Amino acid sequence: MKIFSFISLVVALFEHCLALFGNSSQHRLMAMRARIISVFLLILSLSGASEMTVELPLHGFDSSISTSKFHQIFNNSKYGILQFDNGLGKTPPMGWNSWNHFGCYVDATVIKETADALVSSGLAELGYVYVNIDDCWAYKERVLGLMIPDANSFPQGIKALADYVHGKGLKLGIYSDAGELTCQRRPGSYGQEFRDAMMFADWGVDYLKYDNCYDMGIEPQKRYPPMRDALNSTGRSIFYSICEWGVDDPALWAPKIGNSWRTTIDISDSWDSMTSIADINDKWAAYAGPGGWNDPDMLEVGNGGMTYNEYRSHFSIWALMKAPLLIGCDVRNMSPQTLEILSNKQVIEVNQG
């Protein structure tokens, strides 16, 4: 019956999106088909057919994972041969990222107030635990070979900020690049992986988003593994998010390297962008699972470029795709409607179950 409950919720979400955005005869026919599928699944579940499951053999994972609901529902031949297992990412990560709303205008105050808001709004309790600083946190050049925080934006440094975030029961994420420079021309980490990884660990960082700018013409399959090895050498558990933009089909090679991998270009706050990215990401569904996830970029819910109903669909689609649920709006000032969407427990369960 659990399988039926899950799939019928998927069908309900699909039918909801159709009802919101289509009244043509074609859309009505698709909605009718969704209802027929739901009834058929109910008959199967009552007859006991839904209890028949096939589990996948996993390589590199704790055996208890293979009995999870995920494998009973999403059985495929691509997932499971993963050599990278740092114990993280058993479900898609949930949290917040600074880039979609703040861009380069991020500082310690924004991070602290965001952590406060995640707790006070109840979002942290629902699983939104990562507070991730994107590009522009670092000074524009290394000092004595070290990447250092911008003193104007982070006057007390990153360690003090991590302590604050951890004190709220949350986790801190940071950003770097698998190239000479970051996308906003701060120092990259290529060639400095072990030094930077140890520094991140010393600061108490829990998540690294690793971008793809200024790559010096070196293929990503060579640029991303060194940071994996460096992070693993620190002794600290740090979620490794590969932001390669889907250029070289990372779903084919990144599962051996990171906990998530971007499958698409950057999202923008529009219906066309969101739906086109969802279509691209769907191609790689069979390659994701506990320990490694397809990443179609952060959520735009609450940033103002789509309607309430479009944002509901956006959140539902990301949940169905088992994508990371990283909020991209200003949670300090979000509307009740935005909070309602982001805190929908049934949709979150689809993503995390």
Residue pairs with C-beta under 8 A, 6 or more apart in sequence:
1 45
1 50
2 69
3 45
3 50
3 51
3 53
3 72
3 73
4 41
4 42
4 44
4 45
4 50
6 69
6 73
6 350
6 353
7 41
7 73
8 38
8 41
8 42
9 346
9 350
10 320
10 350
11 34
11 35
11 37
11 38
11 41
12 38
13 316
13 319
13 320
13 347
13 350
14 34
15 31
15 34
15 35
16 312
16 313
16 316
17 313
17 316
17 317
18 27
18 30
18 31
18 34
19 31
20 309
20 312
20 313
21 27
21 309
21 313
22 28
22 30
41 50
44 50
53 72
53 75
54 72
54 75
55 66
55 67
55 71
55 72
55 75
56 66
56 71
56 75
56 76
56 79
56 80
57 66
57 80
58 65
58 66
58 71
58 80
58 82
59 80
59 81
59 82
59 83
60 81
60 82
60 83
60 84
60 85
60 291
61 80
61 82
61 85
61 290
61 291
65 71
65 90
65 290
65 291
68 290
69 353
70 289
70 290
70 353
71 289
74 289
76 286
77 286
78 286
78 287
79 286
79 287
79 288
79 289
80 289
81 255
82 255
82 256
82 289
82 291
82 292
83 256
84 228
84 255
84 256
84 257
84 258
84 259
84 291
84 292
85 291
86 231
86 232
86 237
86 238
86 240
86 259
87 237
88 237
88 238
88 239
88 240
88 259
88 291
89 239
89 259
89 260
89 290
89 291
89 292
89 293
90 290
90 291
91 290
91 351
91 352
92 260
92 293
92 322
92 323
92 324
92 325
92 351
92 352
93 130
93 207
93 239
93 241
93 259
93 260
93 293
93 324
93 325
93 326
94 126
94 127
94 128
94 129
94 130
94 324
94 325
94 326
94 348
94 351
94 352
95 118
95 128
95 129
95 130
95 131
95 132
95 170
95 171
95 173
95 207
95 325
95 326
95 327
96 114
96 118
96 128
96 130
96 131
96 132
96 326
96 327
96 328
96 331
97 132
97 134
97 173
97 209
97 298
97 326
97 327
97 328
98 106
98 110
98 111
98 114
98 132
98 133
98 134
99 134
99 135
99 298
99 328
100 267
100 269
100 298
100 299
100 300
100 303
100 328
100 329
101 303
101 328
101 329
101 330
102 110
102 134
102 330
103 136
104 135
104 136
104 184
105 136
106 133
106 134
106 136
106 137
106 153
107 152
107 153
107 154
108 153
108 154
108 155
108 156
108 161
111 131
111 133
111 161
111 165
111 172
112 161
112 164
112 165
113 332
114 131
114 330
114 331
114 332
115 131
115 164
115 165
115 168
115 170
116 168
116 332
117 123
117 331
117 332
118 124
118 128
118 129
118 131
118 168
118 170
118 331
119 125
119 168
119 169
119 170
121 331
121 334
121 339
121 343
122 343
123 327
123 331
123 339
123 342
123 343
124 168
124 169
124 170
126 343
126 345
126 348
127 325
127 348
127 352
128 325
128 327
128 342
129 169
129 170
129 171
130 170
130 171
130 172
130 173
130 206
130 207
130 239
130 326
131 165
131 170
131 171
131 172
131 173
132 172
132 173
132 174
132 175
132 207
132 209
132 326
133 158
133 172
133 173
133 174
133 175
134 175
134 209
135 175
135 182
135 183
135 184
135 186
135 211
136 150
136 153
136 184
136 186
137 149
137 150
137 153
137 154
137 158
137 174
137 175
137 186
138 147
138 148
138 149
138 150
138 182
138 186
138 187
139 147
139 148
139 149
139 150
139 151
139 186
139 187
140 185
140 186
140 187
141 187
142 148
142 187
142 192
145 192
145 195
146 195
146 199
147 176
147 186
147 187
147 189
147 192
147 196
147 199
149 157
149 158
154 161
157 203
158 172
158 174
158 203
158 205
159 202
159 203
159 204
161 172
162 172
162 203
162 204
162 205
163 204
165 171
165 172
166 172
166 204
171 206
171 207
172 204
172 205
172 206
172 207
173 205
173 206
173 207
173 208
173 209
173 239
173 241
174 200
174 203
174 205
174 207
174 208
174 209
175 182
175 208
175 209
175 210
175 211
176 182
176 188
176 189
176 196
176 208
176 209
176 210
176 211
176 227
177 183
177 186
177 188
177 189
177 190
177 210
177 211
177 212
177 213
177 214
178 188
178 189
178 190
178 210
178 211
178 212
178 215
178 220
178 223
178 224
178 227
178 244
179 188
179 190
179 211
179 212
179 213
179 214
179 215
179 216
179 223
180 188
180 190
180 214
180 216
181 187
181 188
181 213
181 214
182 188
182 211
182 213
182 214
183 211
183 213
183 214
188 213
188 214
189 196
189 210
189 227
190 215
190 216
190 218
190 223
190 226
193 226
193 227
193 229
193 230
194 226
194 229
194 230
194 233
196 230
197 227
197 230
197 231
197 233
197 234
197 238
198 230
198 233
198 234
200 208
200 231
200 234
200 238
201 231
201 234
201 235
201 236
201 238
205 236
205 238
206 237
206 238
206 239
207 238
207 239
207 241
208 227
208 231
208 238
208 239
208 240
208 241
209 241
209 243
210 224
210 227
210 240
210 241
210 242
210 243
210 258
211 243
212 220
212 243
212 244
212 245
212 247
215 223
219 248
220 244
220 247
220 248
220 250
221 248
221 253
224 242
224 244
224 254
224 257
224 258
225 257
227 240
228 240
228 257
228 258
231 238
231 240
239 259
239 260
240 257
240 258
240 259
240 260
241 258
241 259
241 260
241 261
241 262
241 295
241 324
242 250
242 254
242 257
242 258
242 260
242 261
242 262
242 295
243 262
243 295
244 250
244 254
244 261
244 262
245 262
245 264
245 265
245 266
246 262
246 263
246 264
246 265
246 280
249 284
250 261
250 262
250 263
251 261
251 263
251 284
251 287
251 288
251 294
252 287
254 261
254 292
255 261
255 287
255 291
255 292
258 292
259 291
259 292
259 293
260 292
260 293
260 294
260 295
260 324
261 292
261 293
261 294
261 295
262 295
262 296
262 297
263 280
263 281
263 283
263 284
263 294
263 295
263 296
264 277
264 280
264 281
264 296
264 297
265 277
265 297
266 297
267 273
267 274
267 277
267 296
267 297
267 298
267 300
268 300
268 305
269 300
269 303
269 304
269 305
269 306
270 305
270 306
271 306
271 310
274 300
274 306
274 310
274 314
274 317
277 296
277 297
278 296
278 317
278 318
278 321
280 296
281 294
281 296
281 321
281 323
282 321
284 294
285 294
285 321
285 322
287 294
288 294
288 322
293 322
293 323
293 324
294 321
294 322
294 323
295 323
295 324
296 318
296 321
296 323
298 324
298 326
298 327
298 328
299 314
299 315
299 318
299 325
299 326
299 327
299 328
299 329
299 342
300 306
300 311
300 314
300 328
300 329
301 311
301 314
301 315
301 327
301 328
301 329
301 338
301 341
301 342
302 311
302 327
302 328
302 329
302 330
302 331
302 334
302 335
302 338
302 341
302 342
303 328
303 329
306 314
308 337
308 341
311 337
311 338
311 341
312 341
315 325
315 341
315 342
315 344
315 347
316 347
318 325
318 351
319 325
319 347
319 348
319 350
319 351
320 350
320 351
322 351
323 351
325 348
325 351
327 342
329 338
334 342
